[in-house]
Amino acid sequence: MKTLMAATAVVVGLAFTAGTAMAFQCPSLIKQGRDAAAKMDANSDKVKKAASMLDKAEALHKEGKHADSVTEANEALGLLGIKQ
């Protein structure tokens, strides 16, 4: 029983830590994308789409959906040609 409780505590702790780490990752990915887009042609379709995706990533971050925010920001970075 003690082993089960210890294992559960570890899993819960790791889940909490991962969520917290993602919460801090979102803004830096979004900033990286916005900085890159600012150096590109703002009239380009790919830059417009990436900017829209970054807006969505920011909204998801504010809603607390950090995993979705990171995914969206990474897709925008990929569209801009930025490798992670």
N, C-alpha and C positions, 0 to 999 in steps of 0.2 A: 504494500500500500504506500509506503514511504517513497519507493522508487517511482511509482505512478505519479504521485504528487510532485516530486522533484522534476520529472520529465515534463509534466504539464507546466510547471513554473518556468522552465527553460524555454519551452515553445512560446508561451505567452510573452516572455521577456524579449525573445528574438523578434516576434511579430511587432511588438511595440517599437523596438529599436529600428526595424526596417521602415516602418511607417514614418517615424520621425526623420530618418535619413532622407527619405523621398521628399518630405515636406521642405527640407532645406535645399534639395537638388533642383526643384522646379524653377525658382527664381533665377538661379544661375544659368540654367539652360535657356530660359526665355530671354535673358539679357544677352547671352551669347548669340542667339538668333537675331535679335533686334540690332545688335551692333554690326553683325555681318550684313544684314539686309540694308542698313543705312549706307553701306559702302557700295551697294549695287544699284542698278537702274531701277528706280521706284516704279517705273511704268511697265516693267517686265511682268508678264503674267505669273511667272514662277515666284517672283518676289512678292507680288500681291497675294498669291495663294499662301505662301509661307507666313506672311504677316497675319493673315486671317487665322491660320492654324496657331500662331503664337498667341493671338487674342483669345482663342478658345482654350489654349493651355493655361493661360493666366486665369480665365474664368473657372476652369476646373480646379486649379490650385486654391482659389478663394472659397470654393465649395467644399474643400477638404478631400477632393478626389485626386490625391497625389499620384497614384500609379497611372491613372488616365492622363493626367497633366504631363507627366514625364514622357509617356508614349507619344502624345501629340507634339510636344516640343521636339523630341528626337526625330519625328517624321518631318517636321518643318526644317530642322537642321539638315537632314538628308536631302531635302528638296533644294536647299541652298548650296549643297555640295560640301557641307562641313562634316568631317569625319570625327567620330568620338573614339 
